[in-house]
Amino acid sequence: MFLIILRLAVPLEFFFTRNLPLPKFLSFLIAKVLHPYWGHICVWHILMIIWGVGIAYRLICYIREYIHLINFIHTRTINVTDTEKYQEIIQKICGNKKTRNFHVYESFELCSPMICGVIHPKILLPQRLSLSDADLKLILYHEISHYDHGDLLLKMITELLCIAYWWNPICALLKRQVNIILEIRIDHELSASSEEQKLAYYNCLLDTARYAVNETLSPPHIIHFCRNSRSILYRRIEIGLHPSQHQYAGVKMVITSLLAAAYIVSYLFILEPIYISPENEQSTVGTMSPDFYYIVNDYGTYDIYYQGEYIETADSLKYYIGIRQLKKGD
């Protein structure tokens, strides 16, 4: 994710990067998009405006939903942080850690546990959900582990990435997969000590899932922050109880290798559109013409010639797309 964000946000071009011409029909489409039809305004400018408006709209919606969530916590939940039961469990979980500023809230309108707040974490629990002390400890441990691992910050970064690239359907898939991976990591951490602990943990998840299926009380602004939670929960239980069916080591290695190769290749080549309008095509000569050629000098520079006449000496051939080297016998 870090490499993808870096590649999108900071496109770099190194000295070894080569420019490759795009096919003619793609170059034609790009030329039409970049051609100014209304003064200095082109289709690309309009697309950028639509992109910016979409980002602003999605960001405003996200902020509005978060404000609604905070208002919901303050007005329609009960703060049970100071009760002896929760204080004892949180103390056992946190121990001597500095992250003891957790606040626990209960509400009849919640259908599943969740945690929110990157700086001031708040754990929300369904008030109708009957839990034993052991199950309650597991749920609180799960939510606190999300905070300790920085998962809330990572989810926020993923959400902002989806807001910035709202038009890309891959971002929605990325968001879902990130949520699943983060949940599975915590599941493995809390159930890896013994088989008995694993069964107890996943029984607790099943009880939570049954309650979530039977309850439909969560208001829209709560669903916004825990959408897909039911399907993700079933997926977590399936993977946790049957890990051998989901290893696929060979497939993972192939996919990882392809992604790594695609990332590296993206720095080796840059696709560049080259389009000449028909009315200027006859009077235009590009560097792909056989009349253009270069000679390599002893110092690593290139002498550029056109129809046998010297043009200039260049340090790189990056922008001389398709130019040929003059060799002995030519």
Buried (B, 14 or more C-beta within 10 A) or exposed (E): EEEEBEEEEEEEEEEEBEBEBBEEEEBBBBBEBEEEEEEEEBBBBEEEEEBEEBBEEBBEEBEEBBEBBBEBBEEBBEBBBEEEEBBEBBEEBBEEEEEEEBBBBBBEBBBBBBBBBEEEBBBBBBBBBEBEEEBBBBBBBBBBBBBEBEBBEBBEBBBBBBBBBBEEEEBEEBBBEBBBEBBBBBBBEBBEEEEEEBEBBBBBBBBBBEBBEEBEEBBEBBBBBBBEBBEBBBBBBEBBBEEEEEEEEEEEEEEEEEEEEEEEEBBEEEEBBBBBEEEEEEEEEBBEBEEBBBBEEEEEBBBBBBEEEEEEEBEEBBEBBBBBEBEEEE
